[in-house]
């Protein structure tokens, strides 16, 4: 939870009001193309053996393959390396074995996101080494401020840990190294005035500088302060991703505009073979060295043009308009190209 001084609220309202959550096609508003489904019931990739271009796109910045895992690095303003799965899952379990980045204003993120803006988040602030933020959104609704819960994540920046989301139709759980630290029921979400995430989601992992001096004061305050790039490089390491897909198939189709789980059609269901994208037999663990091994030649994948930058502030705006000073917000990601906000979601 973060506290913003009241003096920041007028500036916040003027600087972030244009940052609206968007999607290329929202199935609650019109007919959209079907989502490509993870066709297997399980997926795993050990990133210490290399990147996985078959299953993940690099949507922004540089991601480097090292023997310690996929390396996401920020060295200057505008750096925000991010990967996104080429498929969606429809309920299941996703584990991210990673080491979050230190650094004032640096945000490490691992999220699930749907086309109609259902979302489940893990976020780590570089200035809070022993805390992880858990959050969720339903249909992009962010006017309420009761979704974020901080949980203990001791040593998140010095060793790798297993951060897991178990997402079911009736509840979602967040686990650290196999221990459940938060449980959200669908009924609890609804009672709190929120929609429960219940539509097919893809997987996104990245790092960005919420403390960049070009961001709004509200964003910088939430991220923990202004980022000093001379203290970098700032590095997040992704060691492994493991996925269980409860509803494998070829694609997922929205049957109507309700955004309800019961409206989702699983096309080509029955495909349940297990897929491993790992290139070798090396086994990753839930904890590891804070250093980056350099005993293998690194390979860097790069995208050009857009970069991931800053974020959703609807929750901040809503809270400030209601006169409150205690503000909790989860920041979603947007693309910026040549200074113009271009939604990458």
C-alpha positions in Angstrom: 0.0 0.0 0.0 1.3 3.5 -0.9 0.5 6.9 0.5 0.5 9.9 -1.8 0.7 13.4 -0.4 -2.4 15.5 -1.2 -0.2 18.0 -3.0 0.4 15.4 -5.7 -3.2 14.8 -6.5 -4.0 17.8 -8.8 -0.8 17.0 -10.8 -1.7 13.4 -10.9 -5.2 14.1 -12.3 -3.7 16.2 -15.1 -0.9 13.9 -16.1 -2.4 10.5 -16.1 -6.0 11.0 -17.1 -5.2 10.0 -20.7 -3.7 6.7 -19.7 -6.7 4.4 -20.3 -6.6 0.6 -20.3 -7.0 -0.6 -23.8 -7.0 -3.8 -25.8 -6.7 -4.3 -29.6 -10.2 -6.0 -29.6 -12.4 -6.2 -26.5 -14.8 -9.1 -26.8 -17.3 -7.5 -24.4 -17.8 -4.7 -27.0 -17.7 -6.6 -30.4 -16.9 -9.8 -32.1 -13.2 -10.6 -32.0 -10.9 -13.2 -33.3 -10.5 -16.4 -31.3 -7.6 -16.6 -28.9 -4.9 -19.2 -29.7 -5.1 -21.7 -26.8 -2.2 -23.6 -25.2 -3.0 -27.0 -26.8 -1.4 -29.0 -24.1 -2.4 -29.4 -20.5 1.1 -28.5 -19.3 4.0 -26.3 -20.5 7.4 -25.8 -18.9 10.5 -24.0 -20.1 13.9 -23.8 -18.3 15.2 -20.4 -19.4 18.7 -21.3 -18.1 18.9 -23.4 -21.3 18.0 -20.5 -23.6 15.0 -18.4 -24.7 11.8 -19.9 -26.1 10.9 -18.1 -29.3 8.4 -20.9 -30.1 6.1 -20.0 -27.2 7.1 -16.4 -26.3 7.4 -13.2 -28.3 9.7 -10.4 -27.1 7.3 -7.4 -27.3 9.7 -4.7 -26.1 13.3 -4.2 -25.4 16.2 -6.7 -25.1 16.0 -10.1 -23.4 19.3 -12.0 -23.1 19.8 -15.7 -22.7 22.3 -16.6 -20.0 23.1 -19.7 -18.1 21.3 -18.2 -15.1 18.1 -17.6 -17.1 16.5 -14.9 -19.2 18.0 -11.6 -18.3 15.8 -8.5 -18.4 18.0 -5.4 -18.1 17.4 -1.7 -17.7 20.4 0.6 -18.3 18.8 3.8 -19.5 15.5 5.7 -19.7 13.1 3.9 -22.0 14.4 0.4 -21.4 11.5 -2.0 -20.6 12.2 -5.6 -21.8 9.1 -7.7 -21.9 8.0 -11.1 -23.2 4.5 -12.4 -23.9 3.2 -15.9 -24.5 1.8 -16.8 -28.0 -1.1 -18.6 -26.4 -3.7 -18.2 -23.8 -4.8 -20.5 -20.9 -8.3 -20.8 -19.5 -8.0 -21.4 -15.7 -5.0 -23.3 -14.3 -1.7 -22.6 -12.7 1.3 -20.5 -13.6 4.6 -20.5 -11.8 7.3 -17.9 -12.3 10.7 -18.8 -10.9 12.5 -15.5 -10.9 14.7 -13.0 -9.1 13.3 -9.5 -9.0 15.4 -6.5 -9.7 16.6 -4.1 -7.0 16.7 -0.4 -7.7 14.6 2.7 -6.7 11.6 3.0 -9.0 12.3 -0.3 -10.8 9.2 -2.6 -11.2 9.5 -6.3 -12.0 6.2 -7.8 -13.2 4.7 -11.2 -14.0 1.0 -11.1 -15.0 -1.8 -12.8 -16.7 -4.1 -10.7 -19.0 -7.1 -11.3 -21.2 -8.5 -9.5 -24.2 -11.4 -8.1 -22.1 -8.9 -6.9 -19.5 -9.2 -9.5 -16.8 -5.9 -9.5 -15.1 -3.9 -11.2 -12.3 -0.6 -9.7 -11.1 2.6 -10.3 -9.3 4.6 -7.0 -9.0 7.9 -6.2 -7.2 9.1 -2.8 -6.4 12.9 -2.4 -6.4 12.9 -0.4 -3.2 10.9 -3.1 -1.3 13.1 -6.3 -1.4 11.0 -8.3 1.0 7.5 -7.5 -0.3 5.5 -8.6 -3.4 2.3 -7.0 -4.6 -0.6 -9.2 -5.6 -3.5 -7.7 -7.5 -6.3 -8.4 -9.9 -8.7 -6.6 -12.2 -11.9 -7.7 -13.9 -12.9 -6.2 -17.2 -10.4 -3.4 -16.7 -12.4 -1.9 -13.8 -10.1 0.0 -11.6 -12.3 2.6 -9.8 -12.1 0.6 -6.6 -8.9 0.5 -4.5 -9.4 -2.7 -2.5 -7.7 -5.2 -4.8 -4.0 -5.0 -3.9 -2.6 -7.1 -1.1 1.1 -7.0 -0.2 2.6 -10.3 0.8 6.0 -11.3 2.3 8.7 -12.2 -0.2 11.9 -12.2 1.7 15.0 -12.1 -0.4 13.2 -11.5 -3.6 16.1 -9.6 -5.1 19.0 -11.9 -3.9 17.6 -15.3 -4.7 15.2 -16.8 -7.1 11.8 -17.9 -5.7 8.7 -19.6 -7.1 5.8 -17.1 -7.5 2.7 -19.0 -8.4 -0.9 -18.1 -9.4 -3.5 -20.8 -9.1 -6.5 -19.5 -11.0 -9.8 -21.3 -10.8 -13.4 -20.4 -11.7 -14.3 -19.9 -8.0 -11.1 -18.6 -6.5 -7.5 -17.4 -7.2 -4.5 -18.1 -4.9 -1.1 -16.5 -4.8 1.8 -18.7 -3.5 5.4 -18.1 -2.7 7.6 -21.2 -2.8 4.5 -23.4 -2.5 3.0 -21.5 0.5 -0.4 -19.9 -0.1 -0.2 -16.3 1.0 -3.5 -14.9 -0.5 -6.8 -16.4 -1.5 -9.4 -14.5 -3.4 -12.8 -16.0 -4.0 -15.1 -14.9 -6.9 -17.8 -14.1 -4.4 -15.3 -11.9 -2.4 -14.4 -10.0 -5.5 -18.0 -9.4 -6.5 -18.9 -8.3 -2.9 -16.1 -5.8 -3.0 -17.6 -4.2 -6.1 -15.1 -5.8 -8.5 -15.4 -8.3 -11.4 -13.6 -11.6 -11.0 -11.0 -12.6 -13.7 -12.6 -15.4 -15.7 -11.7 -15.2 -19.4 -8.7 -16.7 -21.3 -5.4 -15.0 -20.4 -1.9 -14.9 -21.9 1.3 -14.6 -19.9 3.5 -11.5 -19.7 6.8 -10.9 -17.9 8.8 -7.7 -17.9 10.7 -5.0 -16.1 10.2 -1.2 -16.3 11.2 2.0 -14.6 8.1 3.4 -12.8 10.6 5.9 -11.3 11.6 7.4 -14.7 11.8 11.2 -14.4 9.5 11.4 -17.4 6.6 9.7 -15.6 4.0 11.5 -13.6 4.7 12.3 -10.0 2.0 9.8 -8.9 3.7 7.0 -10.8 7.1 7.9 -9.4 5.8 8.0 -5.9 4.1 4.6 -6.2 7.2 3.1 -7.6 9.2 4.2 -4.6 11.0 7.3 -6.0 12.9 8.5 -9.0 15.2 6.1 -10.7 18.9 7.0 -10.9 20.2 5.1 -14.0 23.8 5.7 -13.0 23.2 3.1 -10.3 22.3 0.4 -12.9 22.2 -1.8 -14.7 19.0 -3.1 -13.1 18.4 -6.8 -13.8 15.6 -9.2 -13.3 16.3 -12.9 -14.0 13.6 -15.4 -15.1 14.7 -18.9 -14.5 11.7 -21.0 -15.4 8.0 -20.8 -16.3 5.6 -23.7 -15.5 2.0 -23.8 -16.7 -1.0 -26.0 -16.1 -3.9 -25.3 -18.5 -7.2 -26.7 -17.2 -8.9 -26.3 -20.6 -6.4 -27.2 -23.4 -7.6 -26.8 -27.0 -6.8 -25.1 -30.2 -8.5 -21.8 -29.5 -10.9 -20.0 -27.2 -14.0 -18.2 -28.6 -16.2 -15.7 -26.7 -19.8 -16.9 -27.3 -21.2 -13.4 -26.5 -20.3 -10.1 -25.0 -20.9 -11.0 -21.4 -17.3 -11.7 -20.5 -18.5 -14.6 -18.4 -16.6 -17.8 -18.1 -19.7 -19.9 -19.1 -19.7 -18.0 -22.5 -16.2 -19.2 -23.5 -16.1 -22.0 -26.0 -13.0 -24.3 -26.0 -12.4 -25.2 -29.6 -10.6 -28.5 -30.3 -10.7 -29.6 -26.7 -9.2 -32.9 -25.8 -5.7 -32.1 -26.8 -3.9 -32.9 -23.5 -0.3 -33.8 -24.4 2.4 -32.3 -22.3 4.8 -29.8 -23.9 8.3 -29.0 -22.7 10.2 -26.3 -24.5 13.4 -26.7 -22.5 16.4 -27.4 -24.6 18.2 -29.6 -22.1 17.8 -31.6 -18.9 19.0 -28.9 -16.5 16.7 -28.6 -13.5 16.0 -25.2 -12.0 15.3 -24.7 -8.3 13.2 -22.3 -6.3 16.3 -20.5 -5.0 19.6 -19.6 -6.6 22.6 -17.3 -6.8 22.0 -13.6 -7.1 24.9 -13.4 -9.6 24.6 -13.8 -13.4 26.6 -16.7 -14.7 28.6 -15.9 -17.8 29.9 -19.3 -18.6 27.9 -19.5 -21.8 27.7 -17.2 -24.8 24.7 -14.9 -24.5 22.2 -14.3 -27.2 20.1 -11.2 -27.3 16.7 -10.9 -29.0 15.6 -7.4 -29.8 12.5 -5.6 -31.0 12.4 -2.1 -32.4 10.1 0.8 -32.3 7.8 0.7 -29.3 8.8 0.3 -25.6 6.8 -0.6 -22.5 6.5 2.3 -20.2 3.8 3.5 -17.8 0.6 2.7 -16.8 -3.0 2.7 -15.6 -4.0 5.2 -13.0 -7.7 4.9 -13.0 -7.6 3.7 -9.4 -5.5 6.6 -8.3 -7.8 9.1 -10.1 -10.9 7.6 -8.6 -9.5 7.6 -5.1 -8.3 11.2 -5.4 -11.6 12.4 -6.7 -13.4 10.8 -3.7 -11.1 12.9 -1.4 -9.1 10.0 0.0 -5.3 10.2 0.6 -4.6 6.5 1.0 -4.1 5.2 -2.6 -3.4 1.7 -3.7 -2.9 1.0 -7.4 -1.6 -1.6 -9.7 0.1 -0.2 -12.7 -0.6 -1.8 -16.0 1.7 -1.4 -19.1 1.4 0.7 -22.2 3.5 1.2 -25.3 5.2 4.4 -26.2 6.6 5.0 -29.6 8.1 8.4 -30.6 6.5 9.9 -27.5 3.0 8.8 -28.4 1.1 6.3 -26.3 0.4 3.2 -28.3 -1.4 0.4 -26.5 0.5 -2.9 -26.8 -2.1 -4.9 -24.8 
